[in-house]
Amino acid sequence: MINIVTDYNVNIPTSLCSIMEKYGSDKGQSSHLGVNHHNYTIYYDAIFKNHKDNSMRIFELGIGTNNINLPSNMGINGKPGSSLRGWKEYFHNSYIYGADIDTDILFEEDRIKTYYCDQLNPDIIKNMWQHKDLEGEFDIIIEDGLHNFEANKCFFENSFNKLKKGGVYIIEDIIINQLDRYKIQLDEWKNIYAISNFNIIILPFQNNQYDNCLIAIIKK
């Protein structure tokens, strides 16, 4: 089981910070990425460091498109697949899977496979999970796709069943002024799904006071 941790030090960089920054992911706290990136790696290392040697299955929605015509893109200088490669190095005994709506950035390499997904379409989400390599459950699911409530809700409701008991499901980039809406939804989900614990994590970060928030959900 992966525990939700709230007593971490946001001022001390971790090995995961360095890894994600090396690959160009905006999950790290490097200042060269400018405003509106994140320092999620501080939190992730706190909850994952005791599991990084384990053999696990990890899925992340949102590979990081650099197509500026698509919503929630990383800009033309974005590096698709950066966080997947970061997870691959950090979880060095695990298999990493990813998905994105931009078919031009899908790729496969050692211990990484990626798939097409439109997270606003329940049928496409369900079809994605039918791929042979995606059969079975996952230890960690991270949702870093479209950053809006409807998209978060749709993907969760069609994917939470893929999470192992004791696994963690994380929704990234929650806009801080929409937290009340998520709190209501989380209360509803807790009555419907096998949720043993959930936390809204608001990470202090001077470079991002807009959407530097996470929701972490544990499956019972």
C-alpha positions as CSV (number, residue, x, y, z in Angstrom):
1,M,0.0,0.0,0.0
2,I,1.2,3.5,-0.8
3,N,0.3,6.0,1.9
4,I,-0.7,9.6,1.5
5,V,1.9,11.8,3.2
6,T,1.3,15.3,4.3
7,D,4.5,16.0,6.4
8,Y,7.1,16.6,3.6
9,N,9.6,19.5,3.2
10,V,8.8,21.5,0.1
11,N,12.2,23.2,0.3
12,I,14.5,20.3,-0.1
13,P,15.0,19.0,-3.7
14,T,14.9,15.2,-4.2
15,S,16.5,12.7,-6.6
16,L,13.1,12.7,-8.4
17,C,13.4,16.5,-8.9
18,S,16.7,16.0,-10.7
19,I,15.4,13.1,-12.8
20,M,12.3,14.9,-14.0
21,E,14.2,18.1,-14.7
22,K,16.8,16.1,-16.7
23,Y,14.1,14.9,-19.1
24,G,12.3,18.2,-19.3
25,S,9.2,17.5,-17.3
26,D,7.3,20.3,-15.7
27,K,6.7,18.2,-12.6
28,G,10.1,19.3,-11.2
29,Q,10.9,22.7,-9.7
30,S,13.7,23.9,-11.9
31,S,13.4,27.7,-12.4
32,H,14.4,27.6,-16.1
33,L,10.9,26.2,-16.9
34,G,9.4,29.6,-15.9
35,V,6.1,30.3,-14.3
36,N,3.1,27.9,-14.0
37,H,5.3,24.7,-13.8
38,H,5.2,22.6,-10.6
39,N,7.1,21.2,-7.7
40,Y,5.2,17.9,-7.6
41,T,8.4,15.9,-7.4
42,I,8.8,17.0,-3.8
43,Y,5.5,15.4,-2.9
44,Y,5.9,12.4,-5.2
45,D,9.3,11.4,-3.7
46,A,7.7,11.6,-0.2
47,I,5.0,9.1,-1.1
48,F,6.9,6.9,-3.5
49,K,10.5,6.7,-2.2
50,N,9.9,3.5,-0.3
51,H,8.5,1.8,-3.4
52,K,10.8,2.9,-6.1
53,D,12.7,-0.4,-6.1
54,N,9.5,-2.4,-6.4
55,S,8.3,-4.0,-9.6
56,M,5.1,-2.1,-10.4
57,R,2.8,-1.1,-13.2
58,I,2.4,2.7,-13.6
59,F,0.1,4.5,-15.9
60,E,0.0,8.2,-16.7
61,L,-2.5,10.0,-18.9
62,G,-1.0,12.9,-20.7
63,I,2.3,12.4,-22.5
64,G,2.9,16.1,-23.0
65,T,1.9,17.3,-26.5
66,N,3.8,20.2,-28.0
67,N,1.1,20.7,-30.6
68,I,-0.1,24.3,-29.8
69,N,-3.4,23.6,-31.5
70,L,-4.4,21.1,-28.9
71,P,-5.6,22.1,-25.4
72,S,-3.4,21.6,-22.4
73,N,-0.3,21.5,-24.6
74,M,3.2,22.1,-23.2
75,G,4.1,24.7,-25.9
76,I,6.4,24.2,-28.9
77,N,9.4,23.7,-26.6
78,G,7.7,20.9,-24.7
79,K,9.3,17.5,-24.6
80,P,6.7,14.7,-25.1
81,G,7.3,11.6,-23.0
82,S,9.5,13.4,-20.5
83,S,7.6,12.4,-17.4
84,L,7.3,8.8,-18.6
85,R,11.0,8.6,-19.0
86,G,11.5,10.1,-15.6
87,W,9.2,7.5,-14.0
88,K,11.1,4.8,-15.9
89,E,14.4,5.9,-14.3
90,Y,13.0,6.5,-10.8
91,F,11.0,3.3,-10.7
92,H,13.8,1.3,-12.3
93,N,12.1,-2.1,-11.9
94,S,8.7,-1.0,-13.1
95,Y,6.8,-0.9,-16.4
96,I,5.5,2.5,-17.5
97,Y,2.4,3.0,-19.6
98,G,1.0,6.3,-21.0
99,A,-1.7,7.7,-23.2
100,D,-2.5,10.9,-25.1
101,I,-5.0,12.3,-27.6
102,D,-2.1,13.4,-29.8
103,T,-1.2,10.3,-31.9
104,D,1.9,12.0,-33.3
105,I,3.7,11.7,-30.0
106,L,3.0,8.1,-29.1
107,F,6.1,6.0,-28.7
108,E,7.5,2.7,-27.4
109,E,10.8,2.0,-25.8
110,D,12.2,-0.3,-23.2
111,R,9.7,-0.6,-20.3
112,I,7.5,2.2,-21.8
113,K,4.4,1.8,-24.0
114,T,1.9,4.4,-25.0
115,Y,-1.7,4.5,-26.4
116,Y,-4.3,6.8,-27.9
117,C,-6.9,8.1,-25.5
118,D,-9.6,10.9,-25.6
119,Q,-10.4,11.3,-22.0
120,L,-13.7,13.0,-22.7
121,N,-15.0,10.0,-24.5
122,P,-16.0,7.1,-22.1
123,D,-16.1,4.5,-25.0
124,I,-12.5,5.4,-26.1
125,I,-11.3,5.2,-22.6
126,K,-12.8,1.8,-22.1
127,N,-11.4,0.6,-25.5
128,M,-8.0,1.8,-24.5
129,W,-8.1,-0.4,-21.4
130,Q,-8.8,-3.4,-23.6
131,H,-5.3,-3.4,-25.0
132,K,-3.5,-6.6,-24.1
133,D,-0.7,-4.8,-22.3
134,L,-3.2,-2.8,-20.3
135,E,-5.1,-5.8,-19.0
136,G,-4.9,-6.2,-15.2
137,E,-4.6,-3.5,-12.5
138,F,-2.1,-0.8,-11.8
139,D,-0.2,0.3,-8.7
140,I,-0.2,4.0,-9.7
141,I,-2.4,6.0,-12.1
142,I,-1.6,9.6,-12.7
143,E,-4.0,11.8,-14.6
144,D,-2.1,14.7,-16.2
145,G,-4.3,15.2,-19.3
146,L,-6.8,17.9,-19.9
147,H,-6.8,20.1,-16.9
148,N,-10.5,20.7,-16.3
149,F,-13.2,19.2,-14.0
150,E,-15.3,17.4,-16.7
151,A,-12.2,15.7,-18.1
152,N,-10.9,14.7,-14.7
153,K,-14.3,13.3,-13.8
154,C,-14.8,11.3,-17.0
155,F,-11.4,9.7,-16.9
156,F,-11.6,8.8,-13.2
157,E,-15.1,7.2,-13.5
158,N,-13.9,5.1,-16.4
159,S,-10.5,4.2,-15.0
160,F,-10.6,3.8,-11.2
161,N,-11.5,0.2,-11.6
162,K,-8.0,-0.4,-13.1
163,L,-6.3,0.6,-9.8
164,K,-5.1,-2.1,-7.4
165,K,-6.3,-2.3,-3.9
166,G,-4.0,0.0,-1.9
167,G,-2.9,1.7,-5.1
168,V,-2.9,5.5,-5.5
169,Y,-4.8,7.5,-8.2
170,I,-3.5,11.1,-8.6
171,I,-5.1,14.0,-10.5
172,E,-2.7,16.8,-11.2
173,D,-3.0,20.5,-12.0
174,I,-6.2,21.3,-10.0
175,I,-7.0,25.0,-10.4
176,I,-7.0,26.4,-6.9
177,N,-10.2,28.4,-7.2
178,Q,-12.1,25.3,-8.3
179,L,-11.3,23.2,-5.2
180,D,-14.7,23.5,-3.7
181,R,-16.2,21.8,-6.8
182,Y,-13.7,18.9,-6.4
183,K,-14.5,18.6,-2.7
184,I,-18.2,18.0,-3.5
185,Q,-17.3,15.5,-6.2
186,L,-14.9,13.6,-3.9
187,D,-17.6,13.2,-1.3
188,E,-19.9,11.7,-3.9
189,W,-17.1,9.4,-5.2
190,K,-16.4,8.2,-1.7
191,N,-20.0,6.9,-1.4
192,I,-19.8,5.2,-4.8
193,Y,-16.3,3.8,-5.2
194,A,-14.0,1.8,-3.0
195,I,-12.1,4.9,-1.7
196,S,-10.3,4.4,1.7
197,N,-8.6,7.8,1.7
198,F,-8.3,11.0,-0.3
199,N,-6.4,14.2,0.2
200,I,-6.2,17.5,-1.7
201,I,-2.6,18.5,-1.7
202,I,-1.9,22.3,-2.1
203,L,1.8,22.6,-2.7
204,P,3.3,26.0,-1.8
205,F,5.4,27.3,-4.8
206,Q,6.1,30.9,-5.6
207,N,6.3,30.2,-9.3
208,N,2.8,28.7,-9.5
209,Q,-0.1,29.8,-7.3
210,Y,-2.7,28.9,-9.9
211,D,-2.9,25.2,-10.4
212,N,-0.1,23.6,-8.2
213,C,-2.6,21.3,-6.5
214,L,-3.1,17.5,-6.5
215,I,-5.8,15.1,-5.5
216,A,-4.4,11.8,-4.2
217,I,-6.9,8.9,-3.8
218,I,-6.2,5.5,-2.2
219,K,-8.3,2.4,-3.2
220,K,-9.4,0.2,-0.3
